[in-house]
Amino acid sequence: MIFTRKRFGQHFLHDRAVLERIAREMAPQPDQALVEIGPGRGALTELLVGKSASLDCLEIDRDLAELLDRRWGKTPGFTLHVGDALDFDFATLAAQRGRRLRVIGNLPYNISTPLLFHVVASREYVDDLHVMLQKEVIDRIVAAPGSGEYGRLTVMLAPWIEATHLFDVGPGAFTPPPKVWSAVAKLAVRREPAFAVPEAYARTVSAAFSHRRKTLRNALRSIVDVGEIVAAGIDPALRPEMLAPADFAKIAARVPPLQ
């Protein structure tokens, strides 16, 4: 018997209807290269094996990896990678497979945000992601300006990702059941950013949402003069959550470089 390990944030999806719906939403094709992050006991893997040119599975738990290897290790097109997905080189894998990657997975809640940023950093080599995350994280990714969920995560992903909320999943679909609801989303990677991304974009967004209750005038005073915010066509009396992602780019373009 293989037990769940809290340090890996493991909640194994067992609801067959949910698993089949995720696979249908992704709709893998025979000429594609799939990457599954955190296959766990292989419930979703079973629905993906043989559906594409290759299936690379990234599993950090060595006991689970051994289980997966016993079941599919000799299956053509199946490759198991034992290690942390946060350290995985997606660019090298894409070169080996000769095509861009499609990523799928029930991402561990405890590393979901840094893992998303790690994959997006390799966006040149990734077509899309079909991911299950904590519902509140998906809500933040797809949030609109002015909503309570809108924030740093929304704005940082916006240039590179077109996000679509697909459906919600209740705690009972997992073993052990988490204390929160989950959701599945499709994150399509843009071939070109939605708008020009200045060097100071991340710094501007981080500064703004570190003080989201303050006006832009006050939240950004340490990195940019209020006159530059006005020159960017943005009202400095607004709060950060009222700006569209492209507005942050306009301000960032006027932020002086770090000395």
Backbone bond lengths (Angstrom), bond angles and torsions (degrees), N, CA, C in turn:
res aa  C-N    CA-C-N  psi(-1)  N-CA   C-N-CA  omega(-1)  CA-C   N-CA-C  phi
1 M - - - 1.468 - - 1.520 109.61 -
2 I 1.344 116.50 137.43 1.457 121.62 178.22 1.516 108.72 -107.58
3 F 1.331 115.92 124.11 1.453 121.68 -177.52 1.524 110.54 -94.05
4 T 1.338 115.25 156.69 1.462 119.36 176.22 1.528 109.10 -75.11
5 R 1.314 115.27 148.02 1.463 121.06 178.97 1.525 108.51 -117.03
6 K 1.337 115.49 119.10 1.463 120.44 -176.19 1.520 111.74 -60.93
7 R 1.342 116.98 -33.46 1.470 118.46 -176.41 1.521 111.90 -66.41
8 F 1.318 117.85 -19.22 1.458 121.40 177.32 1.533 111.66 -97.97
9 G 1.320 117.45 1.45 1.460 120.46 179.26 1.512 113.53 61.33
10 Q 1.327 116.84 39.66 1.467 120.88 -172.05 1.531 113.00 -82.50
11 H 1.325 114.59 125.56 1.462 123.24 169.60 1.523 104.88 -138.17
12 F 1.324 117.24 106.84 1.458 121.31 -172.07 1.527 110.90 -82.94
13 L 1.326 115.84 123.71 1.452 121.81 178.35 1.528 109.29 -75.92
14 H 1.340 116.50 124.46 1.471 119.48 -176.96 1.528 113.31 -123.23
15 D 1.343 117.60 -10.69 1.464 120.86 -177.05 1.531 109.25 -70.38
16 R 1.321 115.99 113.38 1.464 120.67 -174.49 1.528 112.36 -61.76
17 A 1.314 117.23 -38.78 1.465 120.31 -179.28 1.523 111.01 -63.78
18 V 1.325 116.17 -39.92 1.473 120.36 178.97 1.520 109.94 -68.01
19 L 1.324 117.04 -44.35 1.460 121.39 178.94 1.525 111.04 -58.19
20 E 1.320 115.98 -46.36 1.470 119.76 -178.88 1.530 111.12 -66.69
21 R 1.311 117.06 -33.96 1.468 119.26 179.44 1.532 110.57 -68.67
22 I 1.327 117.10 -39.55 1.470 120.32 177.27 1.523 109.74 -60.57
23 A 1.330 116.32 -46.39 1.463 120.41 -179.57 1.528 110.95 -62.90
24 R 1.329 117.31 -38.74 1.469 120.85 178.54 1.521 110.96 -66.32
25 E 1.312 116.25 -40.85 1.464 119.81 -179.26 1.529 110.40 -63.47
26 M 1.318 116.09 -38.59 1.467 118.82 179.34 1.525 111.42 -72.92
27 A 1.319 116.87 -39.28 1.472 122.93 178.90 1.525 111.96 51.22
28 P 1.339 118.29 62.73 1.473 120.44 -179.92 1.520 111.99 -62.21
29 Q 1.339 115.23 145.30 1.453 122.12 -178.13 1.534 110.56 -114.59
30 P 1.337 117.79 155.64 1.470 121.01 -174.30 1.525 115.06 -60.56
31 D 1.336 118.16 -23.09 1.464 119.88 -176.96 1.529 112.94 -98.51
32 Q 1.334 117.72 13.68 1.461 120.69 -174.38 1.525 112.40 -105.25
33 A 1.340 114.85 161.77 1.472 122.00 177.27 1.524 108.00 -112.29
34 L 1.327 116.36 114.79 1.462 121.20 -178.54 1.525 110.80 -99.95
35 V 1.329 114.71 147.67 1.463 121.80 172.82 1.520 107.66 -129.07
36 E 1.322 116.80 120.70 1.463 120.24 175.92 1.520 108.83 -104.32
37 I 1.317 115.97 124.14 1.462 121.73 177.65 1.517 108.73 -95.91
38 G 1.330 116.43 125.78 1.456 121.21 177.76 1.504 114.31 66.16
39 P 1.335 118.61 57.70 1.473 120.59 -178.94 1.520 114.03 -65.02
40 G 1.336 117.36 -19.77 1.463 120.03 177.68 1.513 112.94 60.61
41 R 1.316 116.59 -120.65 1.470 121.47 -179.01 1.529 112.66 -88.49
42 G 1.331 117.01 0.22 1.460 120.24 172.91 1.516 115.84 91.11
43 A 1.333 118.25 16.71 1.466 120.20 -178.21 1.530 111.66 -63.78
44 L 1.342 117.31 -42.85 1.461 120.61 177.00 1.523 110.70 -80.94
45 T 1.302 116.60 -35.48 1.466 121.68 178.89 1.521 110.56 -53.31
46 E 1.321 115.86 -40.97 1.468 121.51 -178.78 1.522 111.84 -56.93
47 L 1.345 116.39 -32.16 1.456 121.04 -178.84 1.527 112.58 -86.66
48 L 1.331 116.71 -8.16 1.462 120.95 -177.43 1.520 113.20 -106.87
49 V 1.323 117.73 -27.87 1.465 121.68 -178.16 1.527 110.41 -58.34
50 G 1.323 115.08 129.95 1.455 120.35 176.78 1.517 115.01 83.04
51 K 1.332 117.57 -0.40 1.462 120.45 -177.94 1.527 112.58 -92.88
52 S 1.343 117.79 -7.06 1.459 120.69 -175.45 1.517 109.78 -145.94
53 A 1.334 116.02 174.56 1.459 120.50 -179.54 1.518 111.52 -63.32
54 S 1.338 115.84 -34.72 1.466 119.46 179.27 1.520 109.73 -151.54
55 L 1.317 115.50 151.03 1.462 122.60 174.20 1.521 107.50 -134.76
56 D 1.334 115.67 110.25 1.463 121.52 177.22 1.520 108.31 -103.72
57 C 1.325 116.44 123.78 1.461 121.57 -178.65 1.527 110.15 -108.95
58 L 1.341 115.96 131.18 1.459 121.65 179.56 1.521 108.85 -108.32
59 E 1.331 116.50 113.50 1.468 120.76 -177.48 1.532 109.51 -131.45
60 I 1.327 116.32 127.58 1.457 121.09 -177.82 1.534 112.72 -87.92
61 D 1.328 116.57 -25.24 1.471 121.80 -177.34 1.535 109.01 -82.72
62 R 1.319 116.23 114.80 1.473 119.75 -174.48 1.519 112.78 -66.50
63 D 1.314 118.08 -32.34 1.462 120.25 177.68 1.533 110.71 -66.80
64 L 1.321 115.87 -42.97 1.461 119.25 177.27 1.521 110.79 -67.69
65 A 1.322 116.44 -37.54 1.464 119.99 178.45 1.522 110.60 -60.95
66 E 1.312 116.64 -39.72 1.464 120.25 178.03 1.525 110.75 -63.31
67 L 1.327 116.47 -40.08 1.463 121.43 177.90 1.532 110.32 -62.62
68 L 1.321 116.49 -45.26 1.461 121.19 179.97 1.522 111.53 -64.89
69 D 1.315 115.40 -40.28 1.463 119.74 -179.04 1.529 111.41 -66.01
70 R 1.330 116.42 -38.82 1.471 119.78 178.18 1.522 110.35 -63.33
71 R 1.323 116.49 -35.60 1.461 119.78 -174.45 1.525 112.59 -82.04
72 W 1.347 117.06 -41.55 1.470 119.09 -172.56 1.528 114.33 -127.66
73 G 1.321 117.74 4.89 1.456 120.60 -173.69 1.522 114.85 -55.67
74 K 1.317 117.14 -28.79 1.465 120.55 -178.60 1.533 112.86 -101.97
75 T 1.325 116.53 8.24 1.456 120.67 -179.34 1.533 110.04 -78.26
76 P 1.327 118.27 128.29 1.474 120.66 178.85 1.528 111.63 -55.83
77 G 1.317 116.09 133.05 1.458 121.67 177.91 1.512 114.67 87.85
78 F 1.336 117.64 -10.69 1.467 121.39 -179.13 1.523 109.99 -94.38
79 T 1.334 116.99 129.57 1.464 121.87 176.52 1.516 108.81 -134.44
80 L 1.319 116.22 131.22 1.458 122.03 -179.99 1.531 109.49 -106.03
81 H 1.330 115.88 131.47 1.461 122.06 177.01 1.527 107.24 -116.99
82 V 1.316 117.39 120.09 1.456 121.61 -179.24 1.522 108.76 -97.31
83 G 1.327 116.46 114.04 1.452 120.29 -178.62 1.516 111.14 161.52
84 D 1.311 115.34 -175.51 1.454 123.23 -175.70 1.528 109.87 -86.13
85 A 1.329 116.84 125.04 1.463 120.86 179.38 1.523 111.98 -61.74
86 L 1.338 117.33 -24.32 1.463 120.60 178.38 1.523 112.07 -66.90
87 D 1.324 116.61 -18.90 1.470 121.04 -179.93 1.530 111.85 -106.06
88 F 1.316 117.89 1.15 1.454 120.06 -172.16 1.524 111.69 -75.63
89 D 1.330 115.79 141.28 1.462 122.99 -178.11 1.527 109.75 -95.18
90 F 1.322 116.70 93.16 1.463 121.30 -178.82 1.522 111.73 -69.42
91 A 1.318 116.94 -31.53 1.472 120.40 -179.82 1.520 111.10 -63.39
92 T 1.321 116.51 -45.07 1.463 120.50 179.62 1.521 111.07 -64.45
93 L 1.330 116.57 -41.63 1.462 119.66 179.56 1.531 110.56 -62.89
94 A 1.321 117.36 -43.14 1.466 120.42 179.42 1.521 110.80 -60.49
95 A 1.348 116.50 -38.77 1.463 120.03 177.74 1.524 110.55 -65.10
96 Q 1.337 116.62 -40.39 1.466 120.68 179.76 1.525 111.49 -66.22
97 R 1.324 115.95 -37.36 1.476 119.82 -177.78 1.530 111.75 -84.25
98 G 1.330 116.74 -13.90 1.457 120.09 177.63 1.513 114.50 72.87
99 R 1.314 117.13 24.35 1.465 120.87 -179.12 1.524 109.27 -167.01
100 R 1.325 115.22 164.94 1.462 120.12 175.82 1.528 110.05 -69.91
101 L 1.316 115.57 158.19 1.459 121.99 -172.67 1.523 111.70 -101.64
102 R 1.328 115.72 151.20 1.456 122.47 168.98 1.523 106.41 -115.74
103 V 1.324 115.95 125.86 1.463 122.02 -172.83 1.520 109.86 -107.54
104 I 1.324 115.62 140.04 1.461 121.72 179.18 1.516 108.20 -142.80
105 G 1.334 116.55 149.65 1.450 117.20 175.84 1.519 113.92 167.81
106 N 1.312 114.52 156.17 1.459 124.08 170.14 1.522 104.81 -92.84
107 L 1.334 116.90 94.55 1.458 120.56 -170.01 1.526 111.43 -75.79
108 P 1.326 117.34 136.87 1.469 120.34 176.96 1.518 110.55 -58.24
109 Y 1.321 116.49 132.31 1.463 120.51 -176.81 1.527 112.02 -59.10
110 N 1.347 116.23 -34.38 1.462 118.89 -172.31 1.523 114.05 -73.96
111 I 1.345 117.58 -12.63 1.467 119.28 179.17 1.522 111.93 -131.12
112 S 1.331 117.22 15.44 1.465 119.95 -170.52 1.529 112.91 -61.00
113 T 1.333 117.78 -45.97 1.463 119.16 -176.95 1.525 112.30 -67.73
114 P 1.342 119.97 -50.96 1.472 117.95 177.63 1.520 113.10 -61.69
115 L 1.328 117.19 -30.63 1.462 119.75 178.79 1.530 110.66 -68.80
116 L 1.317 117.31 -39.26 1.466 120.39 176.13 1.520 110.78 -60.86
117 F 1.325 116.58 -45.10 1.463 119.93 179.84 1.529 110.92 -65.13
118 H 1.320 117.16 -34.41 1.476 120.66 178.72 1.532 110.16 -65.29
119 V 1.319 116.96 -43.67 1.466 120.08 179.33 1.525 110.06 -67.60
120 V 1.327 117.17 -43.03 1.467 120.54 -179.41 1.527 111.13 -64.04
121 A 1.319 117.31 -29.78 1.464 120.26 176.32 1.531 111.01 -63.21
122 S 1.341 116.44 -21.88 1.467 121.91 176.94 1.525 110.90 -104.42
123 R 1.337 116.73 29.15 1.471 122.12 -172.40 1.521 113.17 -58.54
124 E 1.313 117.99 -26.85 1.461 120.90 179.00 1.524 111.47 -61.41
125 Y 1.331 115.85 -21.28 1.464 120.86 -173.61 1.523 113.06 -112.82
126 V 1.335 117.13 7.38 1.469 121.19 -174.87 1.528 109.64 -126.83
127 D 1.330 116.71 133.78 1.468 121.59 177.01 1.520 111.99 -86.33
128 D 1.338 116.17 -48.82 1.460 118.87 -178.91 1.521 110.16 -161.86
129 L 1.334 114.17 168.59 1.459 121.66 176.18 1.526 107.72 -130.29
130 H 1.318 116.02 133.39 1.460 121.96 168.58 1.528 105.82 -112.98
131 V 1.322 115.51 107.20 1.467 118.90 -169.65 1.517 111.42 -129.20
132 M 1.330 114.09 145.48 1.449 120.68 169.60 1.523 107.40 -103.80
133 L 1.324 114.59 129.63 1.455 121.44 -179.04 1.522 108.94 -137.85
134 Q 1.311 115.31 171.14 1.445 119.95 171.27 1.541 107.75 -55.47
135 K 1.324 117.86 135.59 1.460 121.46 -173.91 1.528 112.02 -55.74
136 E 1.301 117.19 -38.37 1.466 118.63 -177.68 1.526 111.48 -66.44
137 V 1.337 117.39 -27.43 1.460 120.08 176.87 1.526 110.04 -71.82
138 I 1.339 116.64 -44.68 1.465 119.98 176.56 1.531 109.90 -60.69
139 D 1.325 116.87 -41.67 1.465 120.30 178.80 1.521 111.07 -59.20
140 R 1.327 116.89 -37.59 1.470 120.06 178.83 1.522 111.27 -70.42
141 I 1.330 116.82 -38.39 1.470 120.29 -178.40 1.521 111.56 -63.58
142 V 1.334 116.88 -40.38 1.470 120.52 -175.14 1.527 113.00 -95.96
143 A 1.329 117.88 4.49 1.467 121.60 -174.05 1.525 112.66 -64.07
144 A 1.319 115.16 150.80 1.460 122.22 176.63 1.522 109.72 -99.07
145 P 1.338 117.80 152.01 1.466 119.97 176.59 1.526 111.61 -53.06
146 G 1.317 115.55 139.59 1.458 121.01 179.32 1.511 114.39 93.30
147 S 1.336 117.89 -13.17 1.466 120.77 179.37 1.527 110.07 -86.68
148 G 1.314 115.52 160.49 1.458 120.16 -178.81 1.512 113.83 -66.50
149 E 1.336 117.03 -25.07 1.462 120.93 -177.77 1.539 112.56 -85.40
150 Y 1.317 116.30 -16.06 1.464 121.48 -175.79 1.525 110.48 -66.88
151 G 1.343 116.95 132.66 1.459 118.65 -177.91 1.517 112.67 -171.64
152 R 1.307 115.40 -156.80 1.463 121.80 -173.27 1.528 111.84 -58.18
153 L 1.335 117.93 -44.32 1.458 120.59 -178.13 1.525 110.60 -61.62
154 T 1.326 116.91 -44.70 1.463 121.13 178.49 1.522 111.01 -55.32
155 V 1.337 115.24 -50.33 1.460 121.12 -172.36 1.521 111.73 -72.45
156 M 1.323 117.31 -35.95 1.460 120.20 -178.79 1.528 112.07 -69.58
157 L 1.322 117.47 -32.36 1.465 120.16 179.91 1.528 112.47 -85.55
158 A 1.318 117.17 -22.74 1.469 121.52 -170.97 1.528 115.50 -54.93
159 P 1.348 120.19 -39.72 1.474 117.74 -179.18 1.524 113.18 -63.46
160 W 1.333 116.73 -29.15 1.459 120.91 -168.47 1.519 114.31 -109.69
161 I 1.336 116.74 -17.03 1.465 121.14 -170.35 1.523 111.28 -125.99
162 E 1.324 116.28 134.09 1.460 121.88 167.78 1.524 106.92 -105.55
163 A 1.308 116.26 107.00 1.464 121.26 -170.41 1.517 111.93 -99.37
164 T 1.353 115.27 137.79 1.458 122.11 177.15 1.519 109.28 -130.79
165 H 1.323 116.76 119.80 1.462 120.89 174.03 1.525 107.86 -72.41
166 L 1.326 117.17 127.24 1.464 121.34 -177.15 1.520 112.24 -97.95
167 F 1.323 117.85 -56.79 1.467 120.23 178.66 1.526 109.99 -166.41
168 D 1.339 114.78 161.43 1.469 121.44 179.09 1.521 110.31 -96.78
169 V 1.325 115.19 156.43 1.467 121.28 -179.72 1.534 108.60 -134.32
170 G 1.320 115.95 127.46 1.457 120.86 -178.92 1.514 113.16 -78.31
171 P 1.334 117.34 162.95 1.466 122.09 -178.70 1.521 114.23 -58.16
172 G 1.336 117.22 -30.71 1.454 120.60 -176.39 1.516 114.71 -66.57
173 A 1.326 117.46 -10.64 1.468 120.82 179.65 1.521 112.28 -80.00
174 F 1.350 116.76 -3.67 1.460 121.28 -173.75 1.527 111.99 -121.25
175 T 1.329 113.69 157.06 1.463 121.65 169.97 1.523 108.34 -127.38
176 P 1.325 119.27 120.92 1.466 126.53 -13.03 1.522 109.84 -70.17
177 P 1.338 117.84 155.65 1.470 119.29 179.76 1.526 111.01 -68.54
178 P 1.334 117.95 131.39 1.463 119.85 175.91 1.527 110.03 -72.44
179 K 1.318 116.45 170.42 1.463 120.90 -179.15 1.525 111.96 -86.12
180 V 1.325 116.26 -4.29 1.463 120.45 -176.18 1.525 110.06 -129.30
181 W 1.329 115.76 165.30 1.457 121.44 173.44 1.514 110.22 -78.43
182 S 1.315 115.22 155.75 1.461 122.11 176.17 1.528 108.45 -116.33
183 A 1.337 115.80 171.82 1.463 120.79 176.27 1.518 108.49 -150.17
184 V 1.321 115.07 155.22 1.463 121.99 178.21 1.525 107.89 -111.83
185 A 1.322 116.38 136.55 1.456 120.89 179.58 1.518 110.18 -137.04
186 K 1.321 114.49 152.84 1.465 120.91 169.76 1.516 107.53 -102.28
187 L 1.333 116.12 125.63 1.452 122.05 177.59 1.519 107.44 -114.32
188 A 1.335 116.17 98.93 1.459 121.26 179.83 1.528 108.65 -83.26
189 V 1.321 116.36 129.25 1.459 121.18 -178.42 1.528 109.34 -85.78
190 R 1.306 116.57 125.98 1.456 121.46 179.58 1.532 110.20 -73.78
191 R 1.315 116.95 136.74 1.467 120.96 175.98 1.529 110.19 -68.39
192 E 1.336 115.83 -33.59 1.463 122.57 175.26 1.522 107.08 -127.13
193 P 1.335 118.14 145.07 1.470 118.76 -179.57 1.518 111.80 -62.27
194 A 1.325 116.81 153.25 1.460 121.96 -178.45 1.522 111.38 -64.61
195 F 1.321 117.22 -22.70 1.459 123.71 177.77 1.530 107.19 -159.63
196 A 1.330 116.22 162.85 1.465 120.28 179.36 1.527 109.71 -62.13
197 V 1.324 116.26 134.80 1.462 121.39 -176.13 1.531 109.09 -110.91
198 P 1.337 117.70 103.68 1.464 120.26 -179.73 1.523 111.95 -67.42
199 E 1.310 115.58 161.60 1.468 121.09 -178.51 1.526 111.60 -58.45
200 A 1.319 117.26 -34.41 1.468 121.01 -175.90 1.531 113.17 -89.04
201 Y 1.326 117.87 11.98 1.474 120.97 -176.04 1.531 111.66 -58.67
202 A 1.317 117.51 -53.40 1.469 120.39 -177.64 1.521 111.45 -61.93
203 R 1.332 116.08 -39.64 1.465 120.19 -179.89 1.532 110.67 -66.24
204 T 1.307 116.68 -39.05 1.463 120.84 179.47 1.526 110.98 -66.73
205 V 1.318 116.45 -46.12 1.465 120.89 -179.64 1.522 110.70 -63.52
206 S 1.321 116.28 -43.81 1.463 120.58 -179.93 1.526 111.12 -61.97
207 A 1.324 116.67 -45.43 1.464 120.27 179.98 1.520 111.32 -63.18
208 A 1.327 116.68 -41.65 1.460 120.77 -178.02 1.521 111.82 -62.93
209 F 1.336 116.63 -47.00 1.456 119.31 -174.52 1.523 113.45 -86.50
210 S 1.314 117.05 -4.93 1.471 119.65 170.17 1.523 109.66 -72.78
211 H 1.329 115.47 -17.62 1.470 121.32 -179.43 1.519 108.84 -136.17
212 R 1.318 117.54 52.44 1.462 121.23 -169.76 1.524 113.34 -64.68
213 R 1.324 118.70 -19.97 1.464 120.18 178.43 1.525 111.78 -82.47
214 K 1.327 115.99 -12.14 1.451 119.79 178.77 1.527 110.25 -88.61
215 T 1.318 116.50 162.11 1.453 120.48 172.68 1.527 108.76 -73.48
216 L 1.324 116.05 163.28 1.466 119.70 177.49 1.517 111.13 -58.18
217 R 1.337 116.23 -38.11 1.455 121.04 179.51 1.540 111.27 -51.45
218 N 1.329 115.12 -44.00 1.462 120.29 -177.39 1.521 113.01 -88.35
219 A 1.330 117.58 -37.26 1.462 120.78 -177.20 1.522 112.01 -66.20
220 L 1.336 116.68 -32.74 1.468 120.82 -174.61 1.527 113.29 -105.77
221 R 1.318 117.45 7.72 1.462 119.99 -172.82 1.526 112.72 -61.56
222 S 1.349 117.32 -24.04 1.471 119.70 -178.47 1.520 113.20 -79.84
223 I 1.344 117.73 -13.54 1.470 119.05 -176.84 1.523 114.42 -121.95
224 V 1.364 117.16 -19.69 1.456 118.14 -177.39 1.528 110.23 -151.21
225 D 1.326 115.97 142.67 1.451 121.65 179.24 1.526 110.09 -72.46
226 V 1.325 116.77 145.55 1.458 121.13 -178.35 1.526 111.69 -59.23
227 G 1.317 116.56 -31.06 1.454 119.70 178.24 1.514 112.78 -63.12
228 E 1.319 117.08 -31.71 1.463 121.61 178.61 1.531 110.71 -72.34
229 I 1.329 116.27 -33.58 1.471 119.56 176.05 1.524 109.38 -64.09
230 V 1.327 116.08 -44.47 1.463 120.69 178.05 1.532 110.32 -62.34
231 A 1.345 115.83 -42.77 1.463 120.55 -179.35 1.527 111.65 -63.41
232 A 1.329 116.66 -26.10 1.464 121.18 177.50 1.525 112.06 -78.28
233 G 1.339 115.97 -3.63 1.462 119.95 179.61 1.510 113.45 85.06
234 I 1.332 117.37 19.33 1.463 122.53 -176.92 1.526 109.08 -114.06
235 D 1.317 116.64 137.43 1.462 121.95 177.66 1.530 109.27 -75.67
236 P 1.342 119.29 115.76 1.467 120.95 -178.08 1.526 113.93 -68.41
237 A 1.335 117.44 -8.66 1.462 120.40 177.94 1.528 112.11 -84.87
238 L 1.333 117.32 -7.88 1.469 120.61 178.35 1.523 111.29 -72.94
239 R 1.331 115.30 155.04 1.463 119.96 171.55 1.532 108.63 -89.77
240 P 1.328 117.58 154.41 1.472 120.49 -174.93 1.523 114.92 -54.18
241 E 1.331 117.66 -36.96 1.469 119.39 -174.61 1.528 112.81 -70.09
242 M 1.338 117.64 -7.18 1.464 120.64 179.46 1.531 112.49 -89.55
243 L 1.332 117.58 -9.08 1.463 120.89 -176.38 1.520 111.94 -91.21
244 A 1.324 116.32 140.95 1.463 121.09 169.88 1.525 108.57 -73.51
245 P 1.351 117.84 156.25 1.464 119.81 179.20 1.530 113.71 -52.66
246 A 1.340 117.64 -39.98 1.463 120.49 -179.48 1.522 111.78 -63.98
247 D 1.340 117.61 -26.82 1.467 120.51 177.59 1.526 110.90 -67.75
248 F 1.332 116.38 -37.49 1.464 119.27 176.35 1.529 110.42 -63.16
249 A 1.328 116.10 -35.71 1.460 120.00 178.24 1.527 110.77 -64.98
250 K 1.332 116.57 -38.87 1.469 120.15 178.54 1.519 111.17 -62.11
251 I 1.337 116.51 -41.04 1.467 119.85 177.62 1.518 110.51 -69.15
252 A 1.326 116.00 -44.46 1.464 120.36 -177.35 1.515 111.90 -59.38
253 A 1.317 117.24 -32.23 1.468 121.42 179.44 1.523 111.36 -64.51
254 R 1.350 117.79 -17.42 1.448 121.81 -178.05 1.520 112.26 -108.08
255 V 1.338 116.94 5.16 1.468 121.11 177.89 1.523 109.17 -80.20
256 P 1.324 118.71 127.55 1.459 120.48 179.37 1.534 111.00 -61.77
257 P 1.328 117.89 146.41 1.467 119.56 177.71 1.520 111.34 -65.23
258 L 1.331 115.09 153.82 1.469 120.34 176.91 1.525 109.83 -66.33
259 Q 1.309 115.92 139.09 1.469 120.62 179.03 1.525 110.18 -85.33
